Structures are given as C-alpha cells and as structure tokens.
Amino acid sequence: MKHNNREAKFLGGKRNRIKELISLLSIVSEFIHGFRKLHFLEPCITIFGSARFEENNLYYQQARALAQLIAKKGFTVMTGGGPGIMEAANRGAKDVFGMSIGCNIELPKEQHPNSYLDFNITMNHFYVRKVLLLKYSYAFVVFPGGFGTMDELFETLTLLQNKKISNFPVVLFGKDYWSKLLEQIKVMQMLGTISVNDLDLFLVTDSVSEGMNYINIKLESKYGAPLKIKTSKSRWWYGEKRNL
C-alpha cells in the first residue's frame, strides 16, 4: 500500500469538519479491524526493540531465545512485525511452533513484515498500533532500540504508573545499554518527579532465564500457578471465526 501520510495530515492542525470526520472514521475502522483480528489470540507477550539489528547481534540472539521460552509457556509472541528484534522474537516463537503475530505500521520508507509471522496486521496510525500492542499482552519485554522503542517503553511505564493497565511485568534487556537512562531515572527520583515505587515497575537484566523467571513469578502471583488466563470464545452470530 502506498504511504499517503494520512496521519501527518490529521496531526497537522485543524481542518474542515468533513476531513476531521473522515479521519475519525478511519481511526475507528482501524481499531475495529485490529480488535476483530486479535480477539481470539492466546494471551500475548509483546517484545519491543530496534529494527536495525542483524542476525549476528547479541540482542537479536537473546530476543530469539527468550521468545522460544515465551512460546513454550503457551503465550503468543507479539511484535511490531518488522525486521531486527521484531524478526528475532517472531522467529524464536516459530522455532518451537508457537504463535507469532505482527502489528506493523505504514511508513514513508516501507517496513516489510518479517517472514516468521502467522499473520500480520498493518496500521496507518501509530497510536492505534500502540494500543493493540498493549491491549492483548500480559508482559512486555524491551530490547535496545531507538526513538520508537523509547516511546513504547515510556508509554507502557506511564500507563502502569497511573494504573491505566494492570500490574504486568516489564523486562529491559541490556544493562550497559540502559545504564545512562537508569542514571537519569535516579535523578528523576531524587527530584521527586517520580516515586521510589516507580523503580519497581521493571527489571533490567542480561539474562534470558532471569527475564523469563521474572515474568513467570509476577504473572503467577496475579493469576495463580499453574498460570491460567481465560481466552475468548467465538460467536457465530458476530460472524467470528476462531481460526485466524
């Protein structure tokens, strides 16, 4: 699909009422499409990270290994659907025959879905995509990345901090990578712009096993062990199908 910059036009200031209504309907239709496609997934864990890492990168390899453990626990692995860390995570899920989903975004330089997806949905609006990546997931893993990854990380932490989403585990991979950011977070704490408890919203680690154990412990304390999270049943009168 050719990128026509609809989002930039929508966010570029007020326009006439008809154009605003058309944009609103476009946003609503994207939400409806995403909800219908993702409604019957097994509980997801979303993995964020850079699209620029290649296969020989340590973070790529860790993301792939972690996704294997996640899929073995029965979770669907969800990513942004593109290359790099996203590809690694989706690839890890398919290594062990797990479910692998991508929620992609239209960009001026087209981001192609990676080849390890059971299915992919593509959004035009970043905020619709972020809602979908958060809505269906019970844990969030953040590997090193750029502006987009930072946006996803801090949006997730802000929602957790303000109890707009449940107390789901967040794991950051790469102690060296996150060290300067952690220093800034400590400054924020000292100045009182965040609370002491906010530092408990996430774990920073270099260990795949430690990250997976942290997710297991937090979810089992919330939902019980062995972990059981209720999934939805299809309703034929809604025109729904379980097979995606």
ABEGO torsion letter per residue (X at the ends): XBBAGAAAAAAAEBBBAAAAAAAAAAAAAAAAAAAAAAAABBBBBBBBEBAABBAABAAAAAAAAAAAAAAAAGBBBBBAGBBEAAAAAAAAAAAAGBBBBBBBBBBABBBBBBAABABBBBBABAAAAAAAAAAABABBBBBBBBAAAAAAAAAAAAAAAAGABBBBBBBBBGAAAAAAAAAAAAAAAAAGABBAAAAAABBBBABAAAAAAAAAAAAAAAAEOBBBBBBBBBBAAAGBBABX
